[in-house]
Amino acid sequence: MNKFEKTNAEFEAAVAECRAIFESKLHDYRASWRIMRPSSLTDQLFIKAKRIRQLELTGESLVGEGIRPEFMALVNYGIVGLIQLEKGFADTVDIGADEALLLYDRHAHGTLELMKRKNHDYDEAWRDMRVSSYTDLILTKIERIKEIENLGGQTLVSEGIDSNLMDIINYSVFALIKLP
């Protein structure tokens, strides 16, 4: 197995772990996230990333949850964001678990394909990065999404919200691969 195949397998295993949580939450809450407007979803990503940064800086969690579950949440909310971009938000829960999982899988696959292309071009540079750098890059991507939302999606030369969400997912998966 070459280094790229190893990364692909690790990526798929990490996303499978996130998907299992997503599926369990679908059971508990249904697709309640369908009512989230884009700005609310961006803010949810923001609070998760800020919490990771705070935990990295202080090493102290008063609620007893660590960094790994927050990166998993970033993966799942990132995929939810891609689904919401595709379908728009709804006033009620308008899809069932089966459709939600199909959408999840399609967007996870698309994000994996992006990671494969970038990983080839960057030659596995992510492996030499610190997890804290992923956190900072994720926060930067969230700030970019906020600005794109403030501009009503009208950018001059920048990639769109979808690309930024996929980067957030990929950085989060890299963190999951590196964290114990």
Secondary structure as UniProt FT lines:
FT   HELIX           3..29
FT   HELIX           32..35
FT   HELIX           38..58
FT   HELIX           67..87
FT   HELIX           97..122
FT   TURN            123..124
FT   HELIX           125..128
FT   HELIX           131..150
FT   TURN            151..153
FT   HELIX           161..178
//
